[in-house]
C-alpha cells in the first residue's frame, strides 16, 4: 500500500522497506541484527533520520530523487507532519507482526 505525506504543500511517498531500514542502520552505525529493536523503536534524534530514509526511499520508488538533506527536511517538517510520518511508519513497520504478551494468563 502506497502511503504519502504532505510537507509544505508537496506530497512525498513514504516507504518503510528494507532499503530504508538499511539506510537508517548505516547512518546510525547499527551493524548487528541483535540491535534491530533500535530500528523499530527509535529516539527523537532517530525519528528525523528514519523519516528522511523512508521518504528518500519512497521518492526513489516513484522515480524521483529527494533533494532535501536530513536537516532541510527537519526544518520543513512541523510537529504535525512528523506525527503523520510516525503514524505511517507504524502502519507499515508493524502490520502483521504478532505481539508477544508478557502478561501471565489467568486460569
N, C-alpha and C positions, 0 to 999 in steps of 0.2 A: 504494500500500500504506500503510495506516494504521500509524503507529508511536506507541507511548506510552512514558512514563517514569513511574515511581512515586517521588514525593518526599514524605517524611513520611507514608507510608501513603495518599497521594492520587494517583490516576492522572491524568496530563496527556497530551494529544496533542502530538506534535512534528511540525511541518510545515515542511519546507525547500522553500519555493517562492519565486517572485519577490517576493511581498509581504513575506516575512520578510527576504529579501536587500535589498530596497529600504529597509525599515525600518532594518536594520543600517547600510547605507550612509549614510542620513540622520543617524543618531546619531553616526557616526564621521567625518562630513564628506567622504565619498567621493562625488565628483560626476562622475567621468570613468570610462568603461568600461576605459580603459587601466590602471586601478588595481584591476580585478576580481580579480586574483590575491590581493589582501589580504583578499578575502571568502572565498576558498577555503582560504587558509592564514593563520589569524589568530593573534595572540599571546595570552598568558594573560589580559590585560585584555579582549581582544576575545571570548574564549570565553564569558564570562558574558553579554556583550551579545548575542552570537549565540544563546545558549541562551534568553534572555528573548524575543528576537524570534521564534524558531521555536516556542516554547511558546505565546506570545501568539497567533500565527497559527493554531496547531493548535487552541487553545481556541476561537478565532473560528469556525473551520470546523465545530466541534462545536456551535455555537450558544451558547457560554459566553463569559464575559469573564474574562480573567486579572486578578485583583485585586491580586496581588503586584507590587511595584515590582521593578526590576532588583536593587536592594540587598537587598530582602526575599528574593528568590529565591536570591541568593548566600548569604544566611545560612541558608537552608533546605537547600541542596544540599551534601552531604558529597562528598569526592573520588570516591567510588564512583558517586554519581548523575551527577556531571559526566563521569565516564568513560563511563557509559551514554549520556549525551547525545551525547558525541563520536562514539561508535560509530554511533548513529542518524543523526547529521549526515553522517558519511562515507558510510553506505549510501545515503542519499537524495541527497546532493550529487554523488556520483561515479558512480553507476550508469549504465553505458552510455557513459561518456566514454572515448574511446581515449587511451591514454597514448603520447606520442611518445618514442621511445627516443633517447637522446643517444649511446648506445654505438655504435661502428662495428661492422658485421657482419664476421666473419672469412670469408675466402674460401678 
